[in-house]
């Protein structure tokens, strides 16, 4: 195994997505949504807040930077048995997305619908309503991403099968397609790296935490095909952190043990003295 690291700005450029066109209505209740890219494990998912009165054309503009897409392909929604498309492409009875409101198509908790991006690669996302009146003072409103995991697949990588082939080629240096795919992507694609606060800068939310200066990735020197393949989750666990380990917990535990010992001994001595005094009396 060889361990290589890259300056983050060189590997992950800023999201190339236009500024949002419509201003959100802050008086509307907030929905808490979870979106998951189907067919991939470990799961690529995000949890985010949006106004309840968000229309589906606006929701598309929000999903793109939250997931990590760049908006270069067609999209649509599957609402039960009906299909929803951008207004200019509703030629066969599709619902116009600008007239579909989130609170109407998904009025209750656990409501589900499908968002499809890039009809060639066919990226299907399941959207689930977790809360229809969400409030949390720790997060800014009206639009904010609050949780998630895993990087978005690169555009035009060939759908779910192409994504798995890409991750495998990136992991093994002697893979026949390793050099070509690294050149095509413009660097190593690190599937498990995702920066939530970088996403929120698109919504004019300032960063709260320190941004890592380097991203770490293991490239295997094993001959191809390898004898044993490790999953993305196993590789992630074996990667050392670029930051020193925290020692606060160990110090706190040591202090607790020191404090507890004298108290116990004092109680025992007190019990012995009371017993001895009773016997004498």
KANORDA-V827899 format. One record per pair of residues at least 6 apart in sequence whose ideal C-beta (glycine too) atoms are under 8 Angstrom apart, sorted by the first residue. I is the first residue (numbers start at 1). J is the second residue. Records with the same first field share a line. If there is no record, write none. Layout:
I: J ; J
//
This chain:
1: 218 ; 219 ; 220 ; 221
2: 173 ; 218 ; 219 ; 221
3: 216 ; 217 ; 218 ; 239 ; 240
4: 188 ; 216 ; 217 ; 219
5: 214 ; 215 ; 216 ; 217 ; 242
6: 187 ; 188 ; 214 ; 215 ; 217
7: 213 ; 214
8: 211 ; 212 ; 213 ; 214 ; 215
10: 187
11: 187 ; 188 ; 190 ; 215
12: 193 ; 195 ; 198 ; 215
14: 198
15: 65 ; 68 ; 70 ; 198 ; 199 ; 202
16: 70
17: 64 ; 65 ; 70 ; 71 ; 202
18: 71
20: 61 ; 62 ; 203
21: 61
22: 58
24: 50 ; 51 ; 54 ; 58 ; 142 ; 143
25: 51 ; 53 ; 142
26: 51 ; 141 ; 142
28: 51 ; 52 ; 53 ; 142
29: 51 ; 52 ; 103 ; 132 ; 133 ; 134
30: 49 ; 50 ; 51 ; 52 ; 133 ; 134 ; 135 ; 141 ; 142
31: 49 ; 50 ; 51 ; 52 ; 54 ; 102 ; 103 ; 106 ; 129 ; 131 ; 132 ; 134
32: 47 ; 48 ; 49 ; 129 ; 130 ; 131 ; 134
33: 47 ; 48 ; 49 ; 50 ; 127 ; 128 ; 129 ; 130
34: 45 ; 46 ; 47 ; 127 ; 128 ; 130
35: 45 ; 46 ; 48 ; 63 ; 66 ; 67 ; 115 ; 125 ; 126 ; 127 ; 128
36: 43 ; 44 ; 45 ; 125 ; 126 ; 128
37: 43 ; 44 ; 45 ; 67 ; 123 ; 124 ; 125 ; 152 ; 153
38: 124 ; 125 ; 126
39: 124 ; 160
40: 150 ; 153 ; 160 ; 163 ; 164
42: 149 ; 150 ; 192 ; 232 ; 233
43: 149 ; 150
44: 67 ; 149 ; 150 ; 151 ; 152 ; 153
45: 148 ; 149 ; 150
46: 66 ; 67 ; 145 ; 147 ; 148
47: 130 ; 145 ; 146 ; 147 ; 148
48: 62 ; 66 ; 143 ; 144 ; 145 ; 146
49: 134 ; 139 ; 141 ; 142 ; 143 ; 144 ; 145 ; 146
50: 59 ; 62 ; 102 ; 142 ; 143
51: 102 ; 142 ; 143
52: 102 ; 103 ; 132
53: 101 ; 102 ; 103
54: 62 ; 101 ; 102
55: 97 ; 98 ; 99 ; 100 ; 101 ; 102
56: 77 ; 84 ; 97 ; 98 ; 100 ; 101 ; 102 ; 105
57: 86 ; 87 ; 97 ; 98
59: 102 ; 115
60: 75 ; 97 ; 115
62: 143
63: 69 ; 115 ; 117 ; 125
64: 70 ; 71 ; 117
65: 199 ; 202 ; 203
66: 145 ; 148 ; 199
67: 117 ; 125 ; 152
68: 151 ; 152 ; 194 ; 199
69: 117 ; 118 ; 123 ; 152 ; 155
70: 155
72: 155
73: 117 ; 118 ; 119 ; 120 ; 121 ; 155
74: 86 ; 89 ; 117 ; 118 ; 119
75: 86 ; 115 ; 116 ; 117 ; 118
76: 83 ; 84 ; 85 ; 86 ; 94 ; 97 ; 115 ; 116 ; 119
77: 83 ; 84 ; 85 ; 97 ; 100 ; 113 ; 114 ; 115 ; 116
78: 84 ; 113 ; 114 ; 116
79: 95 ; 100 ; 105 ; 113
80: 113
82: 94 ; 95
83: 94 ; 95
84: 94 ; 95 ; 96 ; 97 ; 100
85: 94 ; 95 ; 96 ; 97
86: 96 ; 97 ; 98
87: 96 ; 97 ; 98
90: 96
103: 132
105: 111 ; 113
106: 112 ; 113 ; 127 ; 129
107: 132
108: 129 ; 132
109: 129 ; 130 ; 131 ; 132
110: 128 ; 129
111: 128 ; 129
112: 126 ; 127 ; 128 ; 129
113: 127
114: 124 ; 125 ; 126 ; 127
115: 124 ; 125 ; 127
116: 122 ; 123 ; 124 ; 125
117: 123 ; 125
118: 155 ; 156
120: 156 ; 159
121: 156 ; 157 ; 158 ; 159 ; 162
122: 159
123: 153 ; 159
136: 146
139: 146
140: 205
143: 203
144: 200 ; 203 ; 205
145: 196 ; 199 ; 200 ; 203
146: 196
147: 196
148: 194 ; 196 ; 199
149: 192 ; 194
150: 191 ; 192 ; 194
151: 189 ; 190 ; 191 ; 192 ; 193 ; 194
152: 194
153: 163 ; 166
154: 166 ; 185 ; 189
157: 163 ; 166
158: 165 ; 166
165: 177
166: 181 ; 185 ; 189
167: 189 ; 191 ; 232
168: 175 ; 229
169: 175 ; 177 ; 178 ; 181
170: 178 ; 181 ; 182 ; 188 ; 189 ; 190 ; 191 ; 219
171: 218 ; 219 ; 220 ; 230 ; 235
172: 178 ; 219 ; 220 ; 222 ; 224 ; 226
173: 219 ; 220 ; 221
174: 220 ; 221 ; 222 ; 223 ; 224
175: 224
176: 224
181: 189
182: 188
188: 217 ; 219
190: 215 ; 217
191: 232
192: 232 ; 235 ; 236
193: 215
195: 211
197: 205 ; 207 ; 208 ; 209 ; 211
198: 207 ; 211
200: 207
201: 207
212: 242 ; 243
213: 242
214: 242
216: 239 ; 240 ; 241 ; 242
217: 239
218: 235 ; 238 ; 239
220: 226
230: 238
//
